[in-house]
Amino acid sequence: MITIQAQSAEERSQVLAERVFGAALDVADLTTIYLGDRLGFYRALKNLGEATPAELAEAAGTAERYTREWLEQQAVTGILDVTDTGDPESRRYSLPAGHDVALTDRDNLAYVAPLARQFLGLISTLPLLEDAYRTGAGIPFEAYGDDLREGMGEANRVLYINLLAQEWIPSLPDIDARLRDSARPARVADIGCGTGWSTIALAQGYPHVRVDGFDLDAASIESARANAELAGVGDRVHFHVRDAADPAPGAEYDFAFAIETIHDMANPVGALAAMRRMVGAGGTVLIGDERVAETFIAPGDPIERLMYAASVLHCLPVGLSEEPSAATGTVMRPDVLRRYAEEAGFREVEVLPIENDVWRFYQLTA
């Protein structure tokens, strides 16, 4: 939690000025991390061990002078190590142990490089966002472009492949057992699947299940299909462009889940009602959404600050891009989810004891 202890207006001004300056440095780092990731600099440095600007430029296929400037900035900001020969062209740069994991190992839970792409995708819409705030209109998801869509998919992928079938689903023992049943392969619905990594991770963790992923964004579904083929599960997962709140099939699924998507929806009650019909009476739905505070608190902790920023820049505008809209925003507190679930016809809502810094998980019983 941020507490400004300065008493005078002059002191408060100085504290805030220093904070904003620090934030500007952080944005600069995020932007140069984006370049390093997109240009393949970090991966090349990991493979090379260490490199001069010319060696890295050759490996990455970039211009030496630009490469040298980027390397110097990364060393000055503390992301890269450097052996300084006194000659700018012969300095040797390397990716420190630990930093290589965070910036290149896409299967490791410490992998954070996609966050740069995700957040720079958010701010790319600032001119549209300014207009939206003046008019009250929304911004459709597709307007945020490839960086947000793919950055979000990659950032969440590492969580799904490490935790979905290993920790989250096993917190529902009956569902875990049903999904492992080879004699009666289960059918699962993944609502708001995005680029498909949640759907794919479920299929990888439970080799007998068949999974349908649903999302309204056509570009996300196209990526999901390609990702499933590359992951080797294309025969057991199928993706569909469909609004989550559209009339759903009857009780055709043994289980349904939706992670980090209900708060974005214009009609969350309709989507939850569709999921209830999918699993039928007595069926189970798993919802993962933001682990925000139970009530409004200001100043807030880092998670609350992150969620409100996401809401201001993305989730609320996307939710308002359809009418009518619940206009939930990212900060969907537990009592709001419970209300949505009850209006959708669920009998029980339970917060699951799953430890996660960012997401809270709910078991909904139809």
C-alpha angles and dihedrals in degrees: 000000000000114000119182104207098176110114107200126066089240092054092046089051091053093048092051093045090054091047093052091047089052090049090053090054090050091052089050090053092047090052095050090046086055089055093046092051097044094044093048094240096135094048091047092050091050090053094044096045090215134001146183117236090261093050093049092045090053093048094047098037095239137129113277097225094052090044092052092052092050092049092050092050091049091051093046091050092048102247096111132039118231136198102210114213092173090249115097092212096051100042110122121222131196140180109244121234107270094025087069090058094048093048106034113018103089093182095055121094089228092062108122106157093104090062089073092056092044097051096041086052088057095055093045088081097055095119090052090045093053090054091046092054090052097046103030091235123137133238118234117235093243091061089071090067137207097316095062095039096047095036091053091047093051094044091053095039094073090054093048097049092047103037116016099078095021101053116354102054094038087061083075100058096185092051092044090054092047092052091051093053106115094183093062109028108215126231118223133188120211109197118204091009096170112189090357105252095127090051092047094046091052092051091048093049094046108038096192102051128100115215133197116200119202128194135154094220111089095199091054091051091049089054091045092056092050092046092051092052092050090048091053097241100100091116093060104036128063128185128211134190102228140134108252091226095054115114105285131214119266123271094314100135132075092205140003132195141180124192125195095343113087093079090055094056124103089212107032093160091054091050092049091047089053090051090050090055091047094059097035130214112340092010126138130240124187118209122189115189140151119312095227125158120280090242139015112282126175127227090031135199122263094271092052091048091050093049094048091049090052090049095050093047104034127350100057094044091048092048090051093051089088128053133255095030135182086214091211101160126197095295097078104162120208094256090056092052090048090052092049091049093049091049088051090057103257116151099208138023120191129179106226122225093242115142112225130143096217110024134055119204128217131192111213118195118204 
